[in-house]
Amino acid sequence: MLAVLQRVSEARVIVDGETIGEIGPGLLALVCAERGDTTAEADKLLAKMLKLRIFADGAGKMSRSVQDVAGGLLIVSQFTLAADTAGGNRPSFTNAADPQTGRALYEHFVAQARSAHPRVRAGRFAADMKVQLVNDGPVTIPLRMAPPA
């Protein structure tokens, strides 16, 4: 599974003009399931995301996690993270999980996040979403949990 984490001052996701998820300070997590991913990769990705120390402590060092700072977590599905741009100018998305598997893994990821962290909001799988955010830093971190070879 793939994720791009952005440390934010605030973020929201809008579908059909309605805000369906919104957080204050915390992490915006764009997540993507790839072919071959299972709940094991989703669980590893979530564990890493919740413990990743990318928030400042009192001395200004990045040594606190989203859990340490009680920040929000906004999870948005984004299959385009699996884009393969090696050939030609049109990205290929064949590395992304099929829609049924992608939806199941996304829903699992969100459910596990909600059971592990008190402030979780989410986008809507396969919806045309508008994501608004205010980057903090900016701090943007890519993460990948690859399935076993």
N, C-alpha and C positions, 0 to 999 in steps of 0.2 A: 504494500500500500504506500501511497505517496501523500505527502502533505506539504503545504507551504504555510508557515506560521507567520503572522504579522502581529507584532506587539502594537496595540492600539490604545488610544485615549477613549475612543468610542467607535462603535460599528453597528450597522443595521443591515438587514436584508429585506427587500421589498418585492412582493409579488402582486401583480395586477393593481398597483397603487396602494397596497396595504402593507404596512410594516408587520412582518411575521416573526421577526427575531431581532433583538436589540440588546447590546451590552454597553456598559461604561468601560473603564479601564480593564484590559485583559488581553486575550488572544483571539484573533480571527484565524480560524483554521480552514483552509481550502483543502479538501480531501478527495482522493481518487483511488478506487480499487482497480488493480490491474489483473490481467488474466493469470490464473493460478493462485491468487490470494485467497486466504481463508480467514476465519475469525481469529486464528492465532496471530496473523500479521496485524489485524485490526487492534487486537488487545495490546500487542507490543508497541504499536504506534501510539496508542492512547497513553500507555504507561510512560513512555518517553516524553510525550507532549506535556503531561501533567507535572513531570519532575524537572523539565528543562529549565535551567537557571538563566533566564534572560531578562529578569526584572532587577532594577537597581536596589541595593541595600542603602543604609544610611550614609555610607562612604562613596556612593555613586558607582560601585562595582556591580556587574551583573552576577549576582549570587543568590537570587531568589526566584522561585518558580511561581507559576500562576496560582498554585495552591497556597504557597507561602504568603502571597499578597492578597489572597481571597478575590482574585480577579474573575471577570466573566470569561466565558468561552462560547464563541459563536462558530458553529460548525456548518460549513457550506460544501455541498457536493460539487465537484468540478472535474468531470471526466477529461477535460482538455489538458490536465496535467500530464496525461499519458501520451501526449503528442510526440510523434516521431517526425522530425523535420530533416532527416538525413537525405531524403531523395526528393528533388523538385521543390516547388514553392507552396504546395498544398500539404498541410500536416496530415499524417495518417494517425488514426486513433485505434488501430487494431490491437495495440497493447492494453487498451482499457478493457476491463471486465465487461461481459455482456450485460445489458440493462437489468435483467432479473438478478444476476449475481451482484452487480453493483449496488442495486437498491437494497438487497438483503444485508450486504456488508455495511453500507452507510447506516441503515437503521440499527444494526447491531452496535456500530460504533457510537451512535448518538445515545442509545439506551445504556451502554456501558459507561459513557461519559456522565450521564445523568445520575447513575448510581455511585459514581466515584467523586463527583464534584458538585457543589451546591448551586452554582450559577452557570447553567448551560442553556443556550438557545440554539436553534437550528434553522437552516434554510429548508427548502422543499425539493426533494429529489426530482430531477428532470424538468423542473419549472424554469421559465424564463425569469431569472432573478436579477435584480439591481442591487449591488452591494455598495454601500457607502461606508467609508472608514476614514478615521484620522490616524495616520501612522504615528507612532510614538518612537522617536529616535532619528530616523526610522530603523527598526530592527525587523528583518525578514530572514527567516530560517527555513531552508528546505529539509525535509525528512523523508527517508525511504526505509521501509521494512520489507525486504524482498522475501518471497517464499523460498523455502529450501530448494537447492538445486537437485 
